[in-house]
Amino acid sequence: MSIFDRLALLCAIVGLAVIAGCLGRTGARDAERARLQMEQAEVQLLAFKLKYGRYPTPEEGLEAAGRDELLRDPWGNALLYSTPSLDGSREYELISLGADGHPGGDGLAADLSSRDE
């Protein structure tokens, strides 16, 4: 293998590492954006409660309290709204199913909940 072949291979490896690093940061930004969207939806839920004296029912859903852009996470999946929370510890819970849109998962596919502090 010539020096030029080795240099080309090294450049390709460095390029792939840079791309992988950028993709990882994008995924972390999406997860942070999902958390921020859930916080904004929580503000809308609180405004609904202040106006009507209650949170939206499961039948009314999150749509009754929020703007359309708050109803989906950064991956395009609908935010799930449960009242009371799934474990019964809070009056409501918002859930993003993560990048894969399925329950459970690890890393970017992990579920996010408004109960998570």
Buried (B, 14 or more C-beta within 10 A) or exposed (E): EEEEEEEEEEEEEEEEEEEEEEEEEEBEEBBEBBBEBBEBBBEBBEEBBEEEEEBBEEEBBBEBBBEEEBBBBBBEBBBBBBBEBEEEEBEBBBBBBBBBBEEEBEEBBBBBBBBEE
